[in-house]
């Protein structure tokens, strides 16, 4: 009996030791490289979600008269799922992830072509009237940006350059270009709304400033950029605040939120402003890397 008790005690101690070792291994602090990659994964997921929700509403409003209008919904959902998977269970290079990235990039480019065709085929062709009321030219680019962010994330996670360019500089360049394009799209649609609310000028002022500061940071690595950081933090808040303003705009339509099934289609587009938040999140990672100049 004593011998058996000793064996049981040793087994219990061994089990406790194994559990403690497992706990230590699972609670190991992730590396800075992993944290940066996960932050960009979060930005890619938010941008893919924004593209999914926005295209779902807008293409439903268009009655999906062209069957290819289902494609961005499927690809956005795939990109969102892949980004969330990499966020919570990061992996190394895998073929499936590369396919999703390239599919998102290609779908966004083709979608832009379709939207240009939608504008050009209308009476008057490419005119201010058609630019204001036809398919938004910049909307499909959000999906391409989500795919490109995923490519940069892979480079960050693997610690390698992409096309001979550091991931930090590539990320900063992508975010700067994305902010300019998104701001231009917001400016066009807010012009259609006659800027009846003074806050409607925020999306055409803050993003270009943040984009310019981020571009300057690319040219001055290994230096602190506190103003750029704060401009991007402000921009992240602008994206969230914009959704609040758009929700209020929907409530002012006839029937308010009680008539949500119609007013969500009438706009303003509820999922659009978080694209600024997603780009700001990615931009903050770029600034952090540029200041250290280690990626």
GIWO-V990970 format. One line per field, one symbol per residue. ss: DSSP state (H for helix, E for strand, L for the rest). psi: psi as a letter, one per 40 degrees, with the letter a starting at -180 (. if undefined). Layout:
ss=???
psi=???
This chain:
ss=LHHHHHHHHHHHHHHHHHHHHHHHHHLLLLLHHHHHHHHHHHHHHHHHHHHHHHHHHHHHHLLLLLHHHHHHHHHHHHHHHHHHHHHHLLLLLLHHHHHHHHHHHHHHHHHHHHHHHHHHLLLLLLLHHHHHHLLLLLLLHHHHHHHHHHHHHHHHHHLLLELLELHHHHHHHHHHHHHHHHHHHHHHHHHHLLLLLHHHHHHHLHHHHHHHHHHHHHHLLLLLLHHHHHHHHHHHHHHHHHHHHHHHHHHLLLLHHHHHHHHHHHLLLLLLLHHHHHHHHHHHHHHHHHHHLLL
psi=dddddddddddddddddddddddddeehhiiddddddddddddddddddddddddddddddeefdhdeedddddddddddddddddddgiiahiddddddddddddddddddddddddddeiheagidddddeahhdedddddddddddddddddddefiihfehhddddddddddddddddddddddddddeffdhdeeedeeddddddddddddddegifiigddddddddddddddddddddddddddeiheaedfdddddddaihdeddeddddddddddddddddddfe.
